[in-house]
Amino acid sequence: MYKFFFMVCFFFLTACINPSKIFNDEQEKGEININDYEVIKMPKELKEISGITFISDSVIAAIEDEHGIVYYYNIPKKRIIKTFKFAQNGDYEDIVKVKDNLYVIESKGIIYEISNYDTKPSVTKFKTPLNSKNNIEGITYDEGSNSLLLSIKEKNLNKEDKKSKQKDIYAFSLNNKILNTIPAYQIRFKKIEDHFKGDKLTEISKRFLRAVGNENQNEVIKPTAISFKPGTKDLYVLSSINNIIVVMASADSIKQIIPFHGSTFSQPEGMAFNSKGELYISNEGHRNSGNIIKIKKINAK
């Protein structure tokens, strides 16, 4: 009876709440709001856009969930200028440029290397110990270690970490093409919660979740994209739930959490910086088109 009562009350509470504002950082200056960005509507081919990387400041290489195709989108011209098919249909999540190569990650942990993408592209496939249960959605390049960083959206690879309340990020060496199963970064849920300590709405929501027996009450982040900000060592981690960007200063240190609001962030899946350090976030479309959002203003620490 009490459980049912709490369930009814919880759904009443959440029906009145904008989910994107459940995590409302007290430092409002760090938020991204509707006046802080510009929306770039994507063509129908990129309705399910899932990952982006900059070829130049005017051209983005993008992928979408289902087809093994790289789309080269010219931002000023607002159109796709060319495509390249690198694989058959699958579940492709993110893409990153490393010198003359492009790397695409499939959700089951397979990495596609597109060598010499701009001249005579050739494709090589690399398998890793990761699989669809881990659900890999983010990839970026770590110049310091000459490796690709891969972010887990669901289950961590290590058995011990599966029991822990954290999300792991692993490094795939481009020197020997081997994945290090020891996490390069660890995003601990407790440290995220500490940034929002004192937020009454968050605490109330958590109490209701406990009352109805929700075991995933601390599932506060599901990384869908990762990217280093140029000129810094800050790793930006985009979450598909709670509309936040977690800025990692080191392997397990959170420097800042940036909430973002607005219905145009329909399903944030991709993220990349251009050479000027300007941040872009791509969103899969639902009823509307997919989009890429240029963040015009962000108060990073």
C-alpha positions as CSV (number, residue, x, y, z in Angstrom):
1,M,0.0,0.0,0.0
2,Y,2.8,2.4,1.0
3,K,4.8,1.4,-2.0
4,F,1.8,2.2,-4.3
5,F,1.3,5.5,-2.6
6,F,4.9,6.5,-3.1
7,M,4.7,5.4,-6.7
8,V,1.6,7.6,-7.4
9,C,3.3,10.5,-5.7
10,F,6.5,10.1,-7.6
11,F,4.8,10.0,-11.0
12,F,2.8,13.1,-10.0
13,L,6.0,14.9,-9.0
14,T,7.9,13.9,-12.1
15,A,5.0,14.9,-14.4
16,C,5.3,18.4,-13.1
17,I,9.1,18.5,-13.6
18,N,11.2,19.2,-16.6
19,P,13.6,16.2,-16.6
20,S,16.4,18.2,-18.0
21,K,16.3,20.4,-14.8
22,I,16.4,17.6,-12.3
23,F,20.1,18.3,-11.9
24,N,20.1,22.1,-11.5
25,D,23.6,23.3,-10.7
26,E,23.6,26.0,-8.1
27,Q,26.2,27.8,-10.2
28,E,23.8,29.0,-12.9
29,K,26.6,30.8,-14.7
30,G,27.9,27.5,-15.9
31,E,24.6,26.5,-17.5
32,I,23.9,26.4,-21.3
33,N,20.5,28.0,-21.9
34,I,18.4,28.7,-25.0
35,N,20.1,32.1,-25.7
36,D,23.5,30.5,-25.7
37,Y,23.4,28.4,-28.8
38,E,22.6,28.2,-32.5
39,V,20.8,25.3,-34.1
40,I,21.9,23.8,-37.4
41,K,19.2,21.6,-38.9
42,M,20.4,18.3,-40.5
43,P,19.1,16.8,-43.8
44,K,17.0,13.7,-43.7
45,E,20.0,11.4,-44.2
46,L,21.3,12.5,-40.7
47,K,18.0,12.4,-38.8
48,E,19.7,9.8,-36.5
49,I,23.0,11.5,-36.4
50,S,25.1,9.9,-33.7
51,G,28.7,11.2,-33.9
52,I,30.6,14.1,-35.2
53,T,34.2,15.2,-35.7
54,F,35.8,18.3,-37.4
55,I,37.7,17.9,-40.7
56,S,38.1,21.7,-40.7
57,D,36.3,24.5,-39.0
58,S,33.8,24.5,-41.9
59,V,33.4,20.8,-42.5
60,I,32.1,18.1,-40.1
61,A,32.4,14.3,-40.6
62,A,29.3,12.7,-39.2
63,I,27.8,9.3,-38.9
64,E,24.3,8.0,-38.0
65,D,23.2,4.9,-36.2
66,E,22.2,2.4,-38.8
67,H,24.4,2.8,-41.9
68,G,28.1,2.5,-42.3
69,I,28.5,5.8,-44.0
70,V,30.6,8.9,-43.2
71,Y,28.8,12.1,-44.3
72,Y,30.9,15.2,-44.9
73,Y,28.7,18.2,-44.0
74,N,29.7,21.7,-44.9
75,I,28.4,24.1,-42.2
76,P,28.4,27.4,-44.2
77,K,26.8,25.7,-47.2
78,K,24.4,23.8,-45.0
79,R,24.6,20.6,-47.1
80,I,26.3,17.2,-47.4
81,I,29.2,17.6,-49.9
82,K,30.3,13.9,-50.1
83,T,29.9,10.5,-48.5
84,F,32.0,7.4,-47.9
85,K,30.7,3.9,-47.2
86,F,33.1,2.2,-44.7
87,A,30.9,-0.8,-43.6
88,Q,27.6,-2.6,-43.9
89,N,24.6,-1.7,-41.7
90,G,25.3,-1.8,-38.0
91,D,25.0,0.4,-34.8
92,Y,27.6,3.1,-35.2
93,E,27.9,5.6,-32.4
94,D,30.8,8.0,-32.7
95,I,33.7,9.2,-34.9
96,V,37.0,11.0,-34.4
97,K,39.7,12.4,-36.7
98,V,43.3,11.6,-36.0
99,K,45.7,13.2,-38.5
100,D,44.9,11.6,-41.9
101,N,42.7,8.9,-40.4
102,L,39.1,8.6,-39.2
103,Y,38.0,6.2,-36.5
104,V,34.4,5.0,-36.0
105,I,33.2,3.0,-33.0
106,E,30.4,0.5,-33.2
107,S,28.4,-0.1,-30.0
108,K,29.7,-3.6,-29.7
109,G,33.3,-2.4,-29.4
110,I,34.6,-2.8,-32.9
111,I,36.8,0.1,-34.2
112,Y,36.9,1.0,-37.9
113,E,40.0,2.8,-39.0
114,I,39.5,4.8,-42.3
115,S,43.1,5.5,-43.4
116,N,43.9,8.4,-45.7
117,Y,40.2,9.4,-45.6
118,D,40.7,12.4,-47.9
119,T,42.8,10.7,-50.7
120,K,42.6,6.9,-51.0
121,P,40.6,5.7,-48.1
122,S,41.0,2.1,-46.9
123,V,39.2,0.4,-44.0
124,T,40.7,-1.8,-41.3
125,K,38.6,-3.3,-38.5
126,F,39.9,-3.9,-34.9
127,K,38.1,-6.0,-32.3
128,T,38.3,-5.3,-28.6
129,P,37.2,-7.2,-25.5
130,L,34.2,-4.8,-25.3
131,N,30.8,-5.9,-26.6
132,S,27.2,-4.8,-26.9
133,K,26.5,-5.3,-23.2
134,N,29.0,-2.5,-22.5
135,N,27.4,-0.3,-25.2
136,I,30.3,1.9,-26.4
137,E,29.0,5.3,-27.6
138,G,32.0,7.7,-27.2
139,I,35.4,7.8,-28.9
140,T,38.1,10.5,-28.9
141,Y,41.8,10.8,-29.3
142,D,44.3,11.2,-26.5
143,E,47.4,12.8,-28.0
144,G,49.5,12.3,-24.9
145,S,49.2,8.5,-25.0
146,N,48.5,8.2,-28.7
147,S,45.4,6.2,-28.0
148,L,41.7,6.3,-28.6
149,L,39.5,6.7,-25.5
150,L,36.3,4.7,-25.5
151,S,33.4,5.5,-23.1
152,I,31.0,3.0,-21.6
153,K,27.3,3.8,-21.6
154,E,26.0,0.7,-19.9
155,K,28.1,-2.0,-18.1
156,N,31.7,-1.6,-17.3
157,L,34.2,-4.2,-18.5
158,N,35.9,-5.0,-15.2
159,K,33.9,-7.2,-12.8
160,E,34.8,-5.1,-9.8
161,D,33.7,-2.0,-11.6
162,K,30.4,-3.5,-12.4
163,K,29.5,-3.4,-8.7
164,S,30.8,0.1,-8.4
165,K,28.7,3.2,-9.0
166,Q,30.8,4.6,-11.8
167,K,31.3,4.7,-15.6
168,D,34.7,3.7,-17.0
169,I,36.6,5.0,-20.0
170,Y,39.2,2.7,-21.6
171,A,42.2,3.4,-23.8
172,F,42.9,1.7,-27.1
173,S,46.6,2.1,-28.1
174,L,47.3,3.2,-31.7
175,N,50.8,1.9,-31.2
176,N,50.0,-1.7,-30.7
177,K,46.2,-1.7,-31.4
178,I,45.5,-3.3,-28.0
179,L,42.8,-2.2,-25.5
180,N,44.0,-1.6,-21.9
181,T,41.4,-3.2,-19.7
182,I,42.4,-0.9,-16.8
183,P,40.3,2.2,-17.0
184,A,42.0,5.4,-18.1
185,Y,39.2,7.5,-16.6
186,Q,36.5,6.7,-14.0
187,I,33.4,8.9,-13.6
188,R,32.1,8.2,-10.1
189,F,28.5,8.9,-9.5
190,K,29.1,10.0,-5.9
191,K,31.3,12.9,-7.2
192,I,28.6,14.0,-9.6
193,E,26.1,13.9,-6.8
194,D,28.4,16.0,-4.6
195,H,28.3,18.8,-7.2
196,F,24.5,18.9,-6.7
197,K,24.4,18.5,-2.9
198,G,21.7,20.6,-1.3
199,D,19.5,20.6,-4.4
200,K,16.1,19.9,-2.7
201,L,14.5,18.6,-5.9
202,T,17.3,16.1,-6.4
203,E,17.1,14.8,-2.9
204,I,13.3,14.5,-3.0
205,S,13.4,12.6,-6.3
206,K,16.0,10.2,-4.8
207,R,13.9,9.5,-1.7
208,F,10.9,8.6,-3.9
209,L,13.1,6.3,-6.0
210,R,14.3,4.5,-2.9
211,A,10.7,4.2,-1.6
212,V,9.6,2.4,-4.8
213,G,12.7,0.1,-4.8
214,N,14.5,1.6,-7.8
215,E,18.0,0.0,-7.8
216,N,19.3,2.4,-10.4
217,Q,18.7,5.6,-8.4
218,N,22.3,6.6,-8.8
219,E,22.5,6.0,-12.5
220,V,23.1,9.7,-13.1
221,I,25.2,9.6,-16.2
222,K,25.2,7.6,-19.5
223,P,28.1,8.9,-21.6
224,T,27.3,9.2,-25.3
225,A,30.3,11.3,-26.5
226,I,33.7,12.4,-25.2
227,S,36.1,15.1,-26.4
228,F,39.1,17.0,-25.2
229,K,38.9,20.8,-25.3
230,P,41.7,22.1,-27.5
231,G,44.6,23.7,-25.6
232,T,43.6,22.0,-22.4
233,K,43.7,18.5,-20.8
234,D,40.0,18.8,-19.9
235,L,38.0,15.8,-21.1
236,Y,34.3,16.7,-21.8
237,V,31.8,13.8,-21.2
238,L,28.3,14.2,-22.7
239,S,25.4,12.4,-21.0
240,S,22.3,11.3,-22.7
241,I,20.4,11.5,-19.4
242,N,20.0,14.5,-17.1
243,N,21.4,16.7,-19.9
244,I,24.8,17.4,-18.4
245,I,28.4,17.6,-19.5
246,V,30.9,16.4,-17.0
247,V,34.4,18.0,-17.4
248,M,37.2,15.7,-16.2
249,A,40.4,17.3,-15.1
250,S,42.2,14.0,-14.6
251,A,41.6,10.3,-14.4
252,D,39.0,10.5,-11.6
253,S,38.7,14.2,-10.9
254,I,35.6,16.2,-11.9
255,K,36.4,19.8,-12.6
256,Q,33.0,21.1,-13.5
257,I,29.5,19.9,-14.4
258,I,27.6,21.9,-17.1
259,P,23.8,21.5,-17.3
260,F,22.1,22.4,-20.6
261,H,18.4,23.1,-21.2
262,G,16.1,23.3,-24.2
263,S,13.9,21.0,-26.3
264,T,16.3,21.2,-29.2
265,F,18.6,18.9,-27.2
266,S,16.2,16.1,-28.2
267,Q,18.7,13.3,-27.8
268,P,22.3,14.4,-27.4
269,E,24.6,11.8,-29.0
270,G,27.6,13.5,-30.5
271,M,30.1,16.2,-29.4
272,A,33.2,17.9,-30.9
273,F,35.3,21.0,-30.6
274,N,36.6,23.0,-33.6
275,S,40.1,24.4,-33.7
276,K,38.8,27.6,-32.0
277,G,37.6,25.7,-29.0
278,E,33.9,26.2,-29.9
279,L,31.7,23.3,-28.8
280,Y,29.2,21.5,-31.0
281,I,26.6,18.9,-29.9
282,S,24.6,16.7,-32.2
283,N,21.1,15.4,-31.5
284,E,19.2,12.6,-33.0
285,G,15.8,13.7,-34.3
286,H,12.5,12.1,-33.2
287,R,9.5,13.8,-34.7
288,N,11.8,16.6,-36.0
289,S,15.0,16.6,-37.9
290,G,18.4,15.8,-36.4
291,N,20.5,18.8,-35.5
292,I,23.9,20.1,-34.6
293,I,24.0,22.8,-32.0
294,K,26.8,25.3,-31.8
295,I,27.3,26.5,-28.3
296,K,27.9,30.3,-28.5
297,K,28.4,30.8,-24.9
298,I,29.8,28.6,-22.2
299,N,31.4,29.6,-18.9
300,A,34.0,26.9,-18.5
301,K,36.2,27.0,-15.4
